[in-house]
Amino acid sequence: MPKQWDIFCRIVDNFGDIGVCWRLAQQLYREHGMQVRLWIDDLAVANRLLPNLDVQLPQQVLDGVTIAHWTADFAFDGVAEVVVEAFACELPESYVQAMVAKPPVWINLDYLSAEAWVETFHLQPSPHPRLPLKKTFFFPGFTEHTGGLLREHDLLTRRDTYQQSVVSSEQELRVSLFAYPQAEIASLLSAMAGSERPVLCLIPESSLLEPVRQFFGDASLQAGETRTQGALTASILPFLSQSGYDQLLWSCDLNFVRGEDSWIRAVWAGRPFVWQPYVQAEDTHIIKLQAFLEFFLPELETEAAGIWHAFHHGWTRMQLAPDSWRQLTHALPAIRQHTAKKAQTLAEQVDMASQLIIFVRNFQQSQV
């Protein structure tokens, strides 16, 4: 079984790409004993997620994983046995040329989607147009015919232990808010302020800080501070580690998430959530949202499913209906029961890191 892995990551959208790649690298090292080198092009952004990262070093070991700076004048000391090209980031040409001498298992790790075509394209080979090399498309997904979802082996156990230790409040609705800044933040906060039930909105420090400042009319609002309007208390949290963010999701009654990494973690939290996909041309993100809802909503009672579906589309299209927040909060008990069951069912599938290991092993055996 090949032990040496190179994962290449270009940080395109703040913390989503590096978030997924770092979790994967950690799991490959901790649970499967792999020697992982993670190539990152923007150490300054990665440093927010990995505060112990020294941005001045070209290479360093952090929590068992070697982190290497992927610079314009790319230099490397050898090709790994397994090469993961994350999210079509395109490997350096010099590295690709070096792969010819002893071709590695070359994997193109794609973005997560619930669209039906993912099952067809998962594990499809793609020959290089000029060189005797072949890479394989690996698609994460929600069914057994895809590459699965990132999930550490003890994640749900840690979640359950944490949730049992947290005393929930029946009077106060706890909400975490993480979204792209173009979302209807003001409309949502205004609806929370007019809620029948007190709302504590926990907002991790991000690009949302500016629209939240605008809503409260306070340009001085900073992380660690709280503002109140009507039934709403908004608390700006300092930037969270991945484990800290997981715990935030576990402790809330409703989680607003975006992109990929926070979306997956919201699914595993087993709590109601609202997902905002990354905006794409020609409304491709709406197609992705609809595919996910069609997968995730069955088995949920019709009224609650309709409310959750409508809120998702209103939030993603930036067209929240006036009464949508009240309807969603009333449907939360049914949604909560559904999300808990769905997380448990998905956890019965093989996780993504393990599926990668299985694929690499089978690929190597097929070459013998």
TORVO-328110 format. One record per residue: residue in three letters; z, y, x of N, C-alpha, C in turn. Coordinates in steps of 0.001 Angstrom, whole numbers, plus 524288, in hexadecimal, padded with zeros to 5 digits. Layout:
BEGIN
ALAZYXZYXZYX
...
***
This chain:
BEGIN
MET800007FB528034F80000800008000080000804DA8036E
PRO7FC0780857802D27FBDB80D25805EC800BF8107080511
LYS802D8812978093A807AE81595808EB806DE81B6E8098F
GLN802A681CF080C3D801DA8227480D807FE84825248095D
TRP800B182939807197FE0582C16802EC7FD83831D580472
ASP7F8EC83407803927F80F839A9803EA7F6DD83BAB7FE70
ILE7F9E183F807FCA27F8DC841FD7F7957F751847A97F89E
PHE7F2C88493A7F6B27F0DB84E907F7767F19D851B27F26A
CYS7F40E856457F2FE7F54E859797EE6B7F3E885F327EF69
ARG7F078861417EC237EF87866EC7EC137F2A28693E7E785
ILE7F5A886D3F7E8A67F8E186F9E7E4937F58B873927E19D
VAL7F3B0872067DD097F0278753E7D9F17F324878777D5F5
ASP7F6AC876057D32A7F96A878B07CEEC7FF47878987D002
ASN8010087BBE7D3998068887C177D4DE808DA876CE7D62B
PHE80C25874927D2A580F538701B7D41B80DAB86AF17D1A9
GLY8099A86B027CE5C808108662E7CBC7805E8862187CF7B
ASP802218639E7D2B97FFAF85FE17D64B8039385DD87DA50
ILE80668861697DCC580A2E85FBF7E0B780EB185CC77DE29
GLY8100585E207D94F8143785B597D699812F68559C7D5E6
VAL80E2A854827D42480C7C84F1B7D36580C2484C487D89E
CYS809BE84ECC7DC77808F884C447E18E80E2484B2B7E448
TRP811D284EC17E3DA816E884DF27E660819DF8497B7E3BA
ARG819CF849477DE9581C74844F77DBD9819FB83FC57DD64
LEU814C683FA37DDAA8121183AD27DF168136E839377E4A6
ALA8134083CE87E8458147D83BB77EDC181A08839A17EE46
GLN81DA883C197EB8D8231883A5C7EBB6823B9834D37E9A0
GLN8211D833B47E551821A882E887E2FE81F2B82A527E661
LEU81AAC82B7F7E8A981825827B57EC2281BAC8266F7F0C9
TYR81E6382A5A7F2BB821EA8298F7F730826E7826BE7F588
ARG82976828B07F18682EA2826B27F01482E6E821487ED93
GLU82AB2820707EA1E82AAA81B9C7E719827068176C7E94B
HIS82338819137EC7E81F608154F7EE6A81F198150B7F456
GLY82237818337F7018227C817EA7FCB281D9B819A57FF80
MET81A7A81D077FD11815B081EDE7FF8A816D5823538036C
GLN8138A823C08075D813C68281D80B0E80FF182C3D80921
VAL81201830778070580EBD834418044580E728396880748
ARG809A083B47807FD808C28407E80A1A80626843B3805C7
LEU8089C847F980466806B684B5D800318046E8505480295
TRP7FF52850EE802017FCA08558A804057FC9F859C77FFD5
ILE7FEC885E60801277FF40862AD7FD6A7FCB18678A7FFB2
ASP7F97D86A307FC8E7F6B286EC57FE9E7F9DB873CE7FE4A
ASP7FDC28740B7FAD6800CC878E27FA298069F877A87FA89
LEU808B5878047FF3E80E3F876B780012811D887AB57FD8E
ALA8101A87F937FD16813718839E7FACD814AF882687F51B
VAL810C1880BB7F21D811B287F3B7ECA7814EC87A3F7EC72
ALA813A28767B7EFC98168D8718D7EFE181C4A872787F129
ASN81D51876847F438822A9877AD7F5CE8262C879137F12F
ARG823E487B3D7ED0C826FF87C667E8658290C877597E5F5
LEU825BE873617E5F68273F86E597E3BB82A8586B2E7E790
LEU8297186BE97ECAB82C268690C7F0CB82ECA86D007F466
PRO8335C86EEF7F2EB835D48732D7F5E483728871CC7FB85
ASN8379386CC77FCD0838C286B3880231833E286AEC8059B
LEU82F6186C238035582A7C86C008063C82A1B870BC809D9
ASP828EF86FC980ECF8282B873FB8129E8226187559812BA
VAL820FF879EC810AF81B7D87B5C81025818F087C868156B
GLN81C1087CE481999819E187E0C81EC18181A87922821A6
LEU819E6874A581FDB818A686FCE822A58139186D6A820AE
PRO8102C86BBB8243680B4A869378229480C35863C38205C
GLN810968615A821E8811D885C2181FEC817BA85B538202D
GLN819E4858D081C3981F86857D981C068209D8536481845
VAL825358510F818C6826C484CD18154D82AE984EE781190
LEU829FA84E3A80C8E82D93850138088D82E9F84B9D804C5
ASP8338684A048047483510845B7800F5831A4840E2801B1
GLY8306D83FBA806A182D8583AFD807DC827A583B83807B9
VAL825AF83FDE805C08200E840C18055681E60844B880977
THR81A288438C80C4C818048474281013814AF84B3C80D30
ILE816018503A80DE0812EB8546180B7980FD48571D80FBC
ALA80AAC8575680F1A80737859B4812F88044E85E4981081
HIS803B986263813968010C86710811A77FB238664C811F5
TRP7F87F866AF80D8B7F2DD8662480D297F07686B8F80DDA
THR7EEE086CB58129C7ECE9871E6813E77E6EF871E981446
ALA7E4BB8769C814F57DF088771B815707DD0C8744F81A4A
ASP7E0198749481E8D7DEA2871BC823527E16986C778236A
PHE7E0378695681F797E2CC8644F81E857E2A1860C28234B
ALA7E71F85ECB824CD7E78385B1F829307EAF58569182793
PHE7E995851CE829457EC8D84D31827B77EC658493B82C24
ASP7F02D845B082C047F09E841E2830467EEE883C6E82EB2
GLY7EC7583BE982A387EAB1836C0828867EA3983670822A9
VAL7E714832BF820DE7E639831EB81B487EA0E82DD581946
ALA7EC6482ECC814CA7F01182B1B812837ED34826768101D
GLU7F0248226080EF67EDCD81DBA80C927EC5A81EAF806D7
VAL7EF5C8222E8044D7EE42823AA7FEE67EDEE8299D7FEB4
VAL7E9C682B9A7FC827E8F4831407FC317E895832CB7F671
VAL7EBFE836567F4CD7EC0F838307EF617EA2683DD47EF3E
GLU7E5D783EA17ECB37E393843D47EBF87E55B845B47E699
ALA7E95A848F87E6877EBC684A777E1927E8A284EA07DEBF
PHE7E75684D8A7D9EF7E4E48514F7D66C7DFD5853A07D8A5
ALA7DC968503E7DAD57D767851C77DCD47D7B4856567E0A3
CYS7DB86856257E4257DC5D85A897E7C57D87285A9E7EC42
GLU7D5688568A7ECF67D16B8560A7F10A7D3D0855C37F681
LEU7D3538514B7F8D87D580850667FE0C7D29D853A78021F
PRO7D541854FA806717D28F857AE80AB97CE158544980CC5
GLU7C9B4856AE80E0C7C51A853CB80FBC7C6348509E814A7
SER7C948852CD818467CA7784FFC81D187CD9084B0881C00
TYR7D0F484B40818047D40A846AA816907D089842788142E
VAL7CCF984427810C77C95B8407980E447C5FA83DC281265
GLN7C427840BB816257C0FB83E7281A517C41783A5D81D63
ALA7C91983B8A81E507CC66837E9821457CD8D832F281E33
MET7CD1E8332A819147CE2F82E9C815CE7CA1082A5C8167D
VAL7C58182BC78185F7C1288280A818BC7C2738238981C71
ALA7C512824AE820C77C635820AC824B97C95881C2682270
LYS7CD2A81D7281F2D7D04E8196F81C9A7D1A381B6681726
PRO7CE4081A638135F7CEDD81C9A80E217D42881B4880BA9
PRO7D6F581F36809D87DBEE81E43807327DB0481D0F8016D
VAL7DF3181BF97FEA97DEF181BCF7F8F27DF09821847F73E
TRP7DAB4823527F5207DA14828E37F3DD7DA888298B7EDF1
ILE7DE7B82C8C7EC4E7DF9C82D247E6BA7DF21832DB7E529
ASN7DC3C833D57E1077DC01839137DEBA7DFB5839297DA0B
LEU7E44D83B847DACF7E83083BD57D69A7E6DA840627D311
ASP7E5B183F457CE367E3F18435B7CAA17E8718455D7C73F
TYR7E738849407C3FA7EB1D84B897C0847EC52847DD7BBF5
LEU7F0DE848907B9BA7F290845757B5487EFD2847427B04C
SER7EE1B843867AD2E7EBC9844BB7A81D7EC6D840057A488
ALA7ECB78412379F717ECF983CF279B947E7AB83BE679916
GLU7E39483E5079B1D7DE5F83DA0798E37DC84837FA79991
ALA7D98183623795CC7D7DA830A8795A97D48C82F2179A5F
TRP7D167832C079C687CDE08316C7A0B47D0C5830057A5BB
VAL7D5BC831837A6177D8CA8307D7AAD47D90482AA67AC04
GLU7D9B1827737A7F97D9F5821CC7A8C57D4EC81FB67AB33
THR7D074821F87A9B37CB66820277ABAC7CAA38218A7B16D
PHE7CC588262C7B2F47CB56828067B8477CF9C8268F7BC23
HIS7D41B824CE7BA3E7D85C823367BDB57D6AA81E997C120
LEU7D78681F217C6347D64381B387CA3B7D06581A797CB16
GLN7CD4981E497C9847C7A881DFF7CA8F7C69381FC67D029
PRO7C33881CFA7D3037C1FE81E767D86C7BE0C822E97D8A3
SER7BE3D825CE7DCF57BA8A82A107DDC87B8CD82A017E376
PRO7B42A827E37E4977B23F827AB7EA017B13882D2C7EC1F
HIS7B25E82DEA7F1127B132832DC7F3957AB3E833737F3F3
PRO7A926838347F3047A36D838D47F2FD7A0CC838067F84C
ARG7A3BB838A37FC937A14F83845801C17A3B08342180551
LEU7A8B6833208049F7AB9F82FC98083D7ACF382A8C805BF
PRO7ADE282681808F17AF568215A806CC7B5128214280518
LEU7B64D824968015D7BBA18250C7FF5A7BB7B824E57F961
LYS7BFD3823537F7237C032823077F16D7C5B1824A47EFD8
LYS7C6018281A7EC057CB23829697E9E77CB748277D7E443
THR7D03A826DF7E2787D121824D17DD377D3F4828EA7D9F3
PHE7D1FF829DF7D54A7D47F82D9D7D1C67D94782B0C7CF33
PHE7DDA782DB77CFA07E28682BB37CD717E48B82FB07C982
PHE7E48F82E1B7C4957E619831AE7C0607EB73830467BE27
PRO7EF47833C07BEAD7F436832F07BBDE7F314832E97B600
GLY7F685830AE7B2FE7F598830957AD627FA1A82E227AA6A
PHE7F97582DDC7A54E7FDAB82C377A1D87FD0C826A379FD6
THR7F8E7823F97A17F7F80681EA679F9E7F80A81ADA7A436
GLU7F840815E47A2F47F86E811DA7A6FE7F336811487A9DF
HIS7EF17813BD7A7E07E9FC813677AA627E8DA818307ADC8
THR7ECFD81B137AF177EC8A81F9E7B2927F04E81EDB7B71F
GLY7F0CD822E67BA557F4438229A7BEDD7F9F8823AE7BDB3
GLY7FB58824757B8C7800CE8252E7B75A802E382AA17B888
LEU8080482B277B82780AAB830277B8DC80E9282FE07BD5A
LEU80F36834357C00F813278346C7C43481891833B67C1DA
ARG81B7682FF87C3D5820C482F047C1E0823CB82BD77C5E2
GLU827F182E287C7F282B3D82B3C7CB8982DE8826C77C896
HIS82F2B822897CB4E8310C81DD47C8A38362381EB97C5B2
ASP839658227D7C78783E728235C7C50C83E96828627C1DF
LEU83A1882AA97C0B7839EF82FCE7BE3A83CAB82FDB7B8F0
LEU83B6382C1C7B58D83DB182C287B0518437D82AE47B073
THR84521827C47B43D84AB5826A87B4D084DA282B9D7B65C
ARG84B7382E7F7BA1C84DDA8336F7BBBB84DE2837557B73B
ARG849A38376F7B43E8495A83AE87AFB384D9A839A97ABBC
ASP84E1D834A37AA74851F5833177A6828577D834567A847
THR8589E833557AD3B85DDC8347F7AF4D85EF883A507AEF3
TYR85B1B83D7B7B04D85BDA843257B02785C8F845087AA8C
GLN85942843277A6FB85996844EF7A19385EBE8436479F07
GLN860D683EF07A091865ED83D5B79E7386A59840D17A061
SER86985843567A4E386D9B846AF7A71F86D5A84C447A50B
VAL8690E84DA27A26A86857852F87A07A86A2F8534D79AD8
VAL86D8A85708799C786F76857E27947B86BAC85B88791B2
SER869168598D78DAE8654285CBC78AE0867F485FF6786A6
SER86587864507854B867A5867CE7814A864528677077C63
GLU866D486653777FE863F48660B77317862AD86B7F7710B
GLN865AE86F63772C4864CA874B5770FE8603E87747773D8
GLU85FA18761A778D285BDF878D877C1D8573D8755477D77
LEU852898776F77D0B84DD78749A77E8484C80875FF78425
ARG84C748720E7879484B34872EE78D1884569871F478DF8
VAL842CA875DC7902083D228758F790F883BF5877047969E
SER838AB873F57993B836B58758679E5E831288778579DA7
LEU82FD387BA27A09482AB787E1F79FEB827EE87E937A522
PHE823A187B9C7A5AE8204187BD37AA4281AB287BC27A834
ALA817BC87FE07A93A81282880617A6FD80F2C883BB7AA8E
TYR80A20883D17A96C806AA887687AC2F8078788CDF7A9F5
PRO80737890DF7AD37808B4896257AB718055A898647A714
GLN800A4896407A6287FD5A898457A1F57FF1D8964779C99
ALA802F9892CF79C72804F6890BF797768076E8951D7943F
GLU8080B8941078F3780A5F897F578BB48104E8981678C5B
ILE81205899D8790E881798899E47922281A8E89D7D78E6A
ALA818778A22E78D8A81B248A5F178A2B81BB08A3E378499
SER8178E8A1897828D817C389F6977D3781BCE89B1477CC6
LEU81BFA897B1780C881FB289361780B78254B8956278111
LEU82652898EF784B782BA189B027854F82D4B89DFF78070
SER8299B8A0BD77E0482ACB8A3937793882C4C89FCD774D5
ALA8298089B717748482AC88977E7708983026895247719A
MET831568942977695836858922B777FB83AC28961077681
ALA839BB89B167776483D9889F237762283EB289F537704D
GLY83AD789DE076D2883B9989DDF7677F83D388989F7654A
SER83ECC894FC7689A8403788FB9766E88451E88FB076389
GLU8457488BB67602584A1D88AE775D0784E9D888F676079
ARG84D468864D764A585117883DE76826850DA8869376D78
PRO85531887797701585519889E277544851C3886A87790D
VAL84EB48895F77C3984B42886D977FFE84CB38889E7857F
LEU84DAF884D8788F084E5B885F478E7D849518844D7912E
CYS8464C88824792FF8414B8871179589842008877B79B6F
LEU8415A8831C79E1884218882C07A3BE83CC7882FD7A659
ILE83BEC887067A982836CB8881E7ABB883710887C57B1A7
PRO8351A883867B3FB835098832B7B9B0831C2887997BC02
GLU8337F889A97C062830B788DED7C2EE82B1488C567C406
SER8276488F7B7C214821CD88E477C29981EBD8932C7C137
SER819B1892787C0498165F896DC7BEC98179B898DD7B951
LEU81B22896417B68A81CA9898107B1548207389CA77B193
LEU8229189DBB7B610826928A1D37B679824828A70F7B475
GLU81F9E8A8637B5C681D808AD717B42B81CEC8ADEC7AE3F
PRO81A7F8AA167AB8781A3E8AA977A5CF81F928AA827A331
VAL823618A7D07A57E828A98A7D67A34982B1C8AD3F7A3FD
ARG82A438AF9B7A88482C188B4FB7A95F829C48B8B07A555
GLN824B68B80D7A455822148BB707A091824558BAB479B1A
PHE8259C8B5DE799B7827CC8B4EB7948382CFD8B7B3793D7
PHE8304B8B774797CC835748B9EF79770835528BFB37990B
GLY830C58C18B79AD0830608C6F579C78833E98C8337A107
ASP834418C4787A4A6837D88C5107A90F8352A8C3317AE09
ALA833138C6DA7B10D830448C57D7B5D5833D68C38B7BA24
SER838F18C4217B96983CA88C28F7BD8383E958BCF57BCE5
LEU83D028BA557B8B983EDC8B5077B7AD83D8A8B1657BC36
GLN841718AE9D7BE29840C78AB397C2B0842F28A5C87C19D
ALA841A88A21F7C51A843DA89CD67C4BE849C189D267C50E
GLY84C50899F97C1D885201899FD7C1AD8543589D837BD75
GLU850B58A0627BAB8852818A4137B6B4851118A2267B13F
THR853CB8A45A7AD668532D8A2CB7A7F2852478A79C7A48C
ARG84EF98A7097A09C84E1C8AB2F79CCA84E628A8D079751
THR850098AC127938B850AC8AA3478E2B84DD88ADC878A5F
GLN84B568AB5F78686848F18AE4C7823F8492A8AAE677D61
GLY84BC58ACAB7796684C608A9A8774A484F048A470775BD
ALA84C9C8A038773DF84ED289AFF774AD84D91898D077A0A
LEU84A6C89BB177D0284890899B97821084BE089BA5786A0
THR84D63897ED789ED84F938992878F0E84BE6896C87930E
ALA8499089A0F79652845E98983679A528488D8988B79F9D
SER84858894367A27384ACA893EA7A79B8469E892977ABA4
ILE846048960C7AF8C842418951A7B3B8844F6891E77B7F6
LEU8430888D2C7B8DE84567889B37BCBA842F988A887C215
PRO8460A88A197C636843BC88A337CB7B83FE2885AF7CC06
PHE83C40886367CFBF838518822D7D08183AED87CDF7D13B
LEU8390E878F07CE4E83B97873D37CE39838D286FE97D1B8
SER83BDE86C647D40D839AD867E67D6C583776864287D2B0
GLN8349A8603A7D46B8327785C707D0B0836CA859977CDCB
SER83ADE8580A7D09083F308554D7CDF58420A858FF7CA3C
GLY8429D85DF57CBC784520861C57C857841ED862BB7C377
TYR83CBC862CD7C40C83961863937BF81839A185ED97BBE0
ASP839BD85A307BE1A83A55855797BAEA83F3D855D67B78B
GLN84389857657B9F484879857C97B7188483985BF27B2D0
LEU84563860267B3DB844AD864207AFCE841E4861C17AB19
LEU83DAD85EDE7AC0983ACB85C5D7A7C883E3E858837A4D5
TRP841638559B7A7AF844C6851B17A544848E3854317A1BA
SER84A64858F87A2E784ECA85B707A02984D1E85EAE79B77
CYS847F785F6C79ABF84629862EE796A18448286004791B4
ASP8448F862E878D5A842E1860C07885583CFA86134787A7
LEU83A9C864C678AA6834FA865A578A5C8332B867E478F94
ASN82EE4865C47919A82CE186781796AC8273C8695579632
PHE8263D86E1F797EB820E5870157986481F2586F0879DFE
VAL81AD386C3079E95818EE86AAB7A3C68131F86BCE7A427
ARG8111386B567A8F680B9C86CAC7A9D0809418690B7ADEE
GLY80407869327AE6B8016C8668D7B2BD80227860B47B2BF
GLU8040585E9F7B72B80492858F17B7A780A158573A7B918
ASP80C38859417BD548113E857447BF328158E857FE7BB2D
SER8162785CB87B91C81A5085DA67B5438193A85AB87B030
TRP81447859FA7AEEE812C18570A7AA388149C851627AA9D
ILE8138384EDC7AEFE81539849757AFB081B21849197AF54
ARG81DDF84CC67B1E48239984C897B1F1825D984D8C7AC83
ALA82321850A97A95E824E2851857A3FF8245584C907A0C3
VAL8201C849A37A1BA81F6D844A279F06823F7841047A051
TRP82557840AB7A5578298D83D2B7A6F282EE683F1F7A524
ALA82F6B844327A41B83472846397A22A835C5843F679CD3
GLY831C184250799EE832BB84000794D28349D843E9790CF
ARG83398848E9791B98351384D1878E288302A84FC878C1B
PRO8307C8525A7879382BF08552C78590829D98591B7898F
PHE824B3859AE789C98225785D4878D8181D5F85F9678B2D
VAL81BC3863EE78D78816C28665B78C28813D28670079142
TRP80F39864907919080C2C8649679664807C18688F7961A
GLN8074486BB479A35802F786F6E79AAF7FF5F86D9E79F14
PRO7FAC086B9479DE37F72B869E17A20C7F4F786E8D7A4F8
TYR7F35186D8B7A9BF7F0E0871947ACF97EBCB873557AA6B
VAL7EB2D878747A9C57E69E87A8E7A70B7E1A78797C7AA29
GLN7DDAC877567A7837D8B1876187A9F47D4338785C7A6C4
ALA7CFBA878DB7A9517CB1E87AFD7A6B77C95F877687A244
GLU7C6BD879C879E6B7C483876EE799FE7C8A0873E6796EA
ASP7CD7B875D7797157D1C987377794147D2B186DB879563
THR7D18E86C3E79A387D28A866DB79BE37D84F8658279B60
HIS7DBB88695279C307E1578685A79BC97E2F48670C79630
ILE7E01E86925792657E149867DA78CEB7DFF68622678BD4
ILE7DBB38605678E247DA2985AD478D877DE588575078FE5
LYS7E058858D4794797E474855C6797027E966855B8793B6
LEU7EABC85A39791807EF5985A8978E317EEC6857037896F
GLN7EA488574A786E07E970854227822F7E9AE84E4F7836F
ALA7E77384CC2787E67E78F847407896D7ED2F8456478A32
PHE7F05B848B878C9E7F5D28473E78D6E7F8C0846D378846
LEU7F7F284A91784D47FAAF84A7077FCC7F918845AD77C9A
GLU7F4188444877CDC7F24E83FAB779FA7F4BE83AB577C29
PHE7F5F083AC47812C7F899836437837A7FE6C8364D7823C
PHE800D783AD0782868068F83B2178277808EE83B7177CF9
LEU8061C83D8D7792B8087583EA177413808D083A017704F
PRO8055983615770A2805EF831AF76D0780B6B82F5D76D3A
GLU80D2782D53768DB8126E82B3D767F08166982F857669F
LEU814F283488767528186B838C2765AA8172F839FF75FF7
GLU81B4183AF375CD281A6D83BFA75744816858407375681
THR8137F8401F7525980EF18437A751978103A8494B751C4
GLU8145384AFC74F05815878509174ECF816EB852AB75434
ALA81A6084FF9756FC81BF4851B375C3181755851A175FF4
ALA8140284D9B75F8280F6A84D3F762E280BBD851DC761F5
GLY80AFE8534B75D0D807A2857B675BC4809B885CD675DE2
ILE80ED785D8975D8C811508625575F84810D6862A076572
TRP811ED85E4C76808811BA85E2176DC780C2485EFD76FAB
HIS8086B85C8C76CF7802E485D1D76E458013D862D276DB6
ALA8029A865387695B8010986A9E768568037986E6276C46
PHE8086286D7076DA880AF7870E977169808578707C776C0
HIS8072186BBF7786A8047F86AFC77D657FF6486E1177DA0
HIS7FC5086D9E7797F7F746870497797F7F7F58763477939
GLY7FBB9877FB776247FCBA87D94775D57FE7F87FCC77B08
TRP801DE87CEF77DB9803E987EA1782CC7FF8E87EA7786E9
THR7FC6D87A97786FA7F84D87A2F78AEA7F3E987E17789F3
ARG7F2B487F0F784FB7EE8F882C6783AF7F07E8886A78380
MET7F5A188922784777F81B88E4F784417F779890BF77ED9
GLN7F87188D7677ADD7F80588F217756D7FC8788CCC77240
LEU8015388DD5773E2805D788BAB7712E8064488DE176BA9
ALA8069788A74767D48074588C2F7626780CCE88E51761B4
PRO80D818922775E3981293894B275D8E81721890F975C71
ASP8161B88CDF7596E81A5A88956757D581AAD8847175B31
SER817788841F75F538171487F447624E81C2487DE47652F
TRP81EEC881CA7672F823C2880B476A08827E387E6C76664
ARG82880880B3761B982C5B87EBA75DFF82B108792175C6E
GLN8261B8781275B7C82481872CA75A058259986EEB75E6C
LEU824638707E763438253F86CFE767A782AFD86BAE76853
THR82E5F86F817680F833FB86E7B768CE8362386AE076497
HIS8341586B4475FD8835DC867CD75BA7833F38623775C77
ALA82F83861A275F2D82D5385C657601782F83859D1764FF
LEU832A885C97768098347885A8F76D0F837748556176CBE
PRO83AD585480768DF83D9384F70768B5839D684AC97688F
ALA835C584B177654D831FB846CE7650082ED88466576A11
ILE82D5A84AE076C3F82A5684ADC7711D82D99848A47758C
ARG8329D849F3775A6836098480A779D78366B8421A779C3
GLN836FC83FE2775398374583A33774CC83230837B7776AB
HIS82DD383A3B77554828B683834776CF827DD8387D77CB7
THR8292383CF177F1D8283383D9B784B982B8D839DC787EB
ALA83043838CF7861D833A58351E788EC8313C82FA7788F2
LYS82F3982E047846A82CC2828DE78408827CA828987874A
LYS824BE82CD27872681FC782CE0789F5820A982C8478FD6
ALA824A182F4D791BD825D882F0E797588275782982798E5
GLN82A65826F2795A382C11821A2796D18277081DDD796E7
THR823D681E917934281F3181B357930A81BB981C05797CA
LEU81AE7820EF79948817A58221479DD781A19820057A2DB
ALA81F4D81FE97A3028220781E0E7A7B382176818307A874
GLU81F85815767A47B81EA580FD67A503819A080EBE7A810
GLN8165C812B17A8C4811968120E7ABD3812CF812A87B1A3
VAL80F53810CB7B4E180FF6811457BA8D80F13816EF7BC27
ASP8129A819127BF488122C81E8B7C0D880DA081F677C499
MET80C21824577C54B80770825A77C84B807CF824217CE09
ALA80C34825317D08D80CC0823D17D61480C3581DF37D6DA
SER80EA581AEB7D36F80E3D815387D3D6808A5813677D2E7
GLN805F2815FC7CF44800808148B7CE477FD0E815C17D2FA
LEU7FE3D81A027D5B17FB5681B327DA7B7FC30816F37DE96
ILE801068153E7DF1F80244811167E2D97FF4D80C0F7E174
ILE7FF4580ABF7DC737FC898060E7DAA27F6B0806827DBB7
PHE7F48080B177DA927EEEA80BDA7DB8A7ED9A80B357E153
VAL7F0B580DA47E4B97EFAB80D5F7EA597EFF9807B77EC3B
ARG7F3E3804DD7EA717F4807FF637EBFF7EFC77FC2A7EA42
ASN7EE317FCE17E5597E9AE7F9F17E3527E4A67FB7A7E61A
PHE7E4258006E7E7527DF7E802507EA067DF197FFD47EF73
GLN7E37B7FFBB7F22C7E3847FD677F7647E22D7F79E7F73E
GLN7E45D7F4EE7F3667E3507EF537F2EF7DD947EE427F1AB
SER7DB337F1D07EEBD7D5B37F1137ED467D20C7F1E27F1EA
GLN7D3FB7F4987F5EC7D0C67F5A47FA937D1187F1437FEAD
VAL7D4D27EDA57FDE67D58D7E96E801AE7D1437E55480118
***
